[in-house]
Each structure stands twice: as C-alpha cells, then as structure tokens.
C-alpha cells in the first residue's frame, strides 16, 4: 500500500468523537455557551489532519463540471473573482502569491469529505450545509470578511493566521466582487496548524492569511434569510394551491375614466387574496421540501443496470443501504422529505426511516416489503445505494 493510500485509509478509519472536535466540551455545553455567541479555538482536534487532499487533488476537483469552484485573486490592490470549472493549465500557471482556490460541496465529491461533514451532526441536518476546501500560497486569502452563518475552520496542510473581531461596522468595499470589509479591526489573532479547529459565529469579522502553502477546510451551516423564506413560500403556494373562480362583472357600467382601476375589481382581488389560509402543516410541508431540495448544480446518477426488487432486497439483507452523499433526507413526525420529494410513511416504517435519515444508512437485515419498495425506488433514482454498513 502506498504512503498516500495508507494515509487515506487512516483517515477513513479515524473516529471523530464530538468531544475531540469540540475540545472536550460536550455538545450540549457548546450549543449553550458558544453556538452563535462566541468563538472557540480547539488545538489539535484532528492531529495530522488533511494529508489526503493536496493542491493537485483540489485543482482536479475545481476542473469538474459537478463542482462549485472559485478563484480569488488579489493583485495591485484589486480583487478579482472567477467561477469554475477551470482548465488545469490555468490553475497550474498561477503565480506564487496573491490567489486562493476554493471548492465547495467537497462532501459530494469525496467520501472522506462526506464523512467529515457528518461528524458535525450534533447540529440538525436542516442547518448543515456543506464542506468547502481552499488552497492558498504564502500570503493568500480572500480578505477580511464576515459570514452570515456559523462556520468551523479546520486547518489542513500548512499554517494560516486568523485575525478575528466582533465589530459592528460591517460596511463593505464598494465595487469589490467579494464582501470585503472596509474597516476591519482585529481583536484577536491565532496561527492555526494542521488539526486545529476555529469555530466562528455568524457575522463575526475574520481574515485568514496563508503562512506558506495552506489548505483550510470549512464546515458551513445553512441560515435562510427571512426574505428568502417568504419568497420561496409564496412560490410554493403558487405551485400547490388550486383557487377556483374568475372575475366577472355582469352589472358593468360605462366608466367616466376608462384608465381607472375599477373598485369592483380591486375589492374582488382583495377578497381572493384575503381568503388564502395556511397553517403549521403547510409550513412543515414547504420547509421539508425546500430544505431537502438539492442545490441547482446537483444531479443524481441512477444505476445503469439497476437491480430487480428481489435482487435488491437480497443485497440489502447482506450489505444494508446508505444515502448518496448528495441526498438530503429530513422528516417531521410521519412525513419524510427526500431531495425535495414528500413521502408519508406508515407507522411500522417510522423507526427504520428515521434511522436512515438520522444516520444516513441502514444496517444489513430483513426489512418489510413496503419499506424495501420505497428503498428500491430511491435506489433506482440514485438517492441511495446498497453498500456495506461500515463503508
């Protein structure tokens, strides 16, 4: 076995306990005292972390059509942002300083990335977003900025100096393609080495500068904006409501001002809109579909030669099943949402489906035919796969 293969196997077999990731702090204490409140630095949470992906490997991911990649350059005081996929020749020709390559959704691209992301499952899946990995040469970074969401910054290759501040002044540099803070003021500074983790709450100003070749892994969380939720919910209502009726004016009279909106039409439209009603069940249905919907660039690959239902059932009895890394599965009571699709589950299926949603896999075993039928449909769509339970 090669040294690189051995390091990858060592990573896969490593146990990421929450107490280690959080520096010995129980998750309940972290959530009560740090989450969305104050930063936390954990030294050597993952000793020797990150040797299974280097600059060449990240560059290869940035060239893929199914990856979200960005190249940030800072030259002569000006910022430039380009989106991938990139040509390998372009990335290999980058200068020795002044740039950062970022690839989002690495949890969809590499099994190790998916496993790392879900080591942070002490936060609800509806809030867990993705794993981003960045590479920068000496002095590289994306400038002082703030994020609107919580983030865990894990140091991989090399070292990075992080400066942070809890400032209220979040004014941005005008005309920049990135959200660069105009008046950044550092209050604390640390140099992170491989395996160190820095947690930052939302809207906490920070600036990371590479000290030599450097790779940083960012576990990000989803925090929908109120405007986003309202807009998407109205779209959801438009797609799901069926409102009968049509405006009619059999007693119409010739108007004095033809261009004036008729009061009767305004009153009728106001009544129609006022008649709209929704409750908690409608909100649950919307949120389940919306928050489990994969991002626009995500596509699933159904098996080219799918197993028959009978063969699939025999395979599951031996290997179990696991969700595809791109799948998002949420639930509320008896309603499950798989990649934006809603499924009402019979009471007998709830324990197994909740286990699948929570742990993203089911162990080998004999399962009810109704459950196997649902699992087979998801398998045929590419949402899950029959795989060994330890894989």
C-alpha positions, 0 to 999 in steps of 0.5 A, a space after each residue: 500500500 502506498 504512503 498516500 493510500 495508507 494515509 487515506 485509509 487512516 483517515 477513513 478509519 479515524 473516529 471523530 468523537 464530538 468531544 475531540 472536535 469540540 475540545 472536550 466540551 460536550 455538545 450540549 455545553 457548546 450549543 449553550 455557551 458558544 453556538 452563535 455567541 462566541 468563538 472557540 479555538 480547539 488545538 489539535 482536534 484532528 492531529 495530522 489532519 488533511 494529508 489526503 487532499 493536496 493542491 493537485 487533488 483540489 485543482 482536479 476537483 475545481 476542473 469538474 463540471 459537478 463542482 462549485 469552484 472559485 478563484 480569488 485573486 488579489 493583485 495591485 490592490 484589486 480583487 478579482 473573482 472567477 467561477 469554475 470549472 477551470 482548465 488545469 493549465 490555468 490553475 497550474 500557471 498561477 503565480 506564487 502569491 496573491 490567489 486562493 482556490 476554493 471548492 465547495 460541496 467537497 462532501 459530494 465529491 469525496 467520501 472522506 469529505 462526506 464523512 467529515 461533514 457528518 461528524 458535525 451532526 450534533 447540529 440538525 441536518 436542516 442547518 448543515 450545509 456543506 464542506 468547502 476546501 481552499 488552497 492558498 500560497 504564502 500570503 493568500 486569502 480572500 480578505 477580511 470578511 464576515 459570514 452570515 452563518 456559523 462556520 468551523 475552520 479546520 486547518 489542513 496542510 500548512 499554517 494560516 493566521 486568523 485575525 478575528 473581531 466582533 465589530 459592528 461596522 460591517 460596511 463593505 468595499 464598494 465595487 469589490 466582487 467579494 464582501 470585503 470589509 472596509 474597516 476591519 479591526 482585529 481583536 484577536 489573532 491565532 496561527 492555526 496548524 494542521 488539526 486545529 479547529 476555529 469555530 466562528 459565529 455568524 457575522 463575526 469579522 475574520 481574515 485568514 492569511 496563508 503562512 506558506 502553502 495552506 489548505 483550510 477546510 470549512 464546515 458551513 451551516 445553512 441560515 435562510 434569510 427571512 426574505 428568502 423564506 417568504 419568497 420561496 413560500 409564496 412560490 410554493 403556494 403558487 405551485 400547490 394551491 388550486 383557487 377556483 373562480 374568475 372575475 366577472 362583472 355582469 352589472 358593468 357600467 360605462 366608466 367616466 375614466 376608462 384608465 381607472 382601476 375599477 373598485 369592483 375589481 380591486 375589492 374582488 382581488 382583495 377578497 381572493 387574496 384575503 381568503 388564502 389560509 395556511 397553517 403549521 402543516 403547510 409550513 412543515 410541508 414547504 420547509 421539508 421540501 425546500 430544505 431537502 431540495 438539492 442545490 441547482 448544480 446537483 444531479 443524481 446518477 441512477 444505476 445503469 443496470 439497476 437491480 430487480 426488487 428481489 435482487 435488491 432486497 437480497 443485497 440489502 439483507 447482506 450489505 444494508 443501504 446508505 444515502 448518496 452523499 448528495 441526498 438530503 433526507 429530513 422528516 417531521 413526525 410521519 412525513 419524510 422529505 427526500 431531495 425535495 420529494 414528500 413521502 408519508 410513511 406508515 407507522 411500522 416504517 417510522 423507526 427504520 426511516 428515521 434511522 436512515 435519515 438520522 444516520 444516513 444508512 441502514 444496517 444489513 437485515 430483513 426489512 418489510 416489503 413496503 419499506 424495501 419498495 420505497 428503498 428500491 425506488 430511491 435506489 433506482 433514482 440514485 438517492 441511495 445505494 446498497 453498500 456495506 454498513 461500515 463503508 
